[in-house]
Amino acid sequence: MTTPVIKGVSYCLAHTPGLVRYGSKPHREIQTDPLVLDKILNGLRSFDEAVAYLPNQVFIGNLRPHLLNQYERPWTTVPHADAERFSPWGEILPEEEFYGWLKLADVFNLVSFEAQFLAEQVKPKLALHPLMMANDMEKIGSGVSLVEIEEKVATGYALPLYVNKSQLIGAFEAGHEEDESLSAHTLLENLSNKATGIVAMRHALRSFDVQAENIQYVLGCDEEAVGDRYQRGGGNMAKSIAEHAGCMNASGADVKSFCCAPTHAVNIAGSLVQAGLYKDIVVIGGGSTAKLGMKFAGNLSKNMPIIEDQMGAIAILIGADDGKSPALRLDAVGKHDIAAGSSAQAIYEALVINPLERLGKKMTDIDKYAVELHNPDATEPNGNGNVPRGNYRTLAAMAVKRNEIERSEMKRFEEERGLPGFSPTQGHIASAIPFLGHARDMIMKQEIENAMFIGKGSLFLGKMTTLSDGMSFLIEKNKGVNPDD
Amino acid sequence: MKLAGKKVFVLGERDGVPAPAIEACMKQTEADIIYKDTQCFV
């Protein structure tokens, strides 16, 4: 029986200010009051500002999370002087290139771009992109005329796409005129998720010691509902993405559990590896257009730029023990059972205390806890508090209750074992896993020994249950015994 | 706090105190819970 290991993690951001208007909250607000659109357009930031934004540099892996604590907030006021668009494991995509990836992902010709825009702003940049594969430029095509785009939009079945706030450069058509599940808006959500997922998956396969053709299975963990009117949510975004990343020997499926789907997916992938069914698996989660601008009003009320102008995507490589990558402890999986109770204490008892007790470990034996890592620059101006801090305080209080630390040591517990929130508020993307890449790197560089990841999901939002959900996993330093040696 | 016979709206938060946990406390007070909902702010 092999031990599953985390062989690599990639993170991508797609900076898409032109799509903020199609986020669920902005879209509804603009329908109620069309003047809101101008306020949103005037609150958008440039690509260079998004790259220099400290939490973004942390998200893609160029800066360690704890360094954020050295800077005053909001972090929008302290641009990083040495910011890079690329990191060893990922990147921040500019909008023009994202549109190129969107077209590349579009196998049903849903999206059309203006020819000059493609020729001047998209293709020359993507031609230099390190992830481009054979035939990619061909798939992007040569575009259509602006008149043709205007005609498509005029039908009422296509969404106009813009750059530079209001420059029309494309149209996204519905997949069926009478099917809400295939409306232009829904398909834009799904195809954007697919496109960002492709970028993240290609980065993972390029950056780490894994060959695309050796990937046997992919697990999707996003929150989109792919399907037509007869099977909305039918899914398998995972396989749709893997097709574009060269994983030709893979099949896959999606795992659904709201924001904690990624932690479920990591444990399921680890189980498939440990059982010997597959040797290499990718867990993939693309970005969410629905959450763009979700808290724009909070940012604007504080004279901040709208920071929810970007989608996040993550790809996690889980494989058989290589003797070096951090091990996933399947004997320390935490799950939030139906009977567990819904208080914060009951949830953490199920997700943290129970698995640690199974291993005979204390809370203070874990070097880092990753919880909901939402960026407080998005949540606090909107009156939603500092989400990770609230979670760490609960954890610290539980350590006090268990007599592991003194009450006076709670702040220290939070500082030493917690993390600042640095993730875009992209639901599944923000739930614990933004730290997985750093944790892997920190364990391999002897900075920490282990880390626990605690994901939570708001099942009740779907109106099928009043329950919430949660799942946790623990990774630790590899013992260094390669079974192939 | 005396809540016996009072009508109570329970509004919880996923990352704070969820509605079912507040409801469990309210039941000890004999309050009449007429609405409960948990919000997720992220």
Interface residues (C-beta under 8 A of the other chain):
Chain A: C259 G341 S342 S343 A344 A346 E372 H374 T379 N382 N384 G385 V387 G390 N391 T425 G427 A430 K456 S458 F460 L461 T466 S468
Chain B: R14 D15 G16 V17 P18 A19 P20 A21 A24 K36 T38 C40 F41 V42
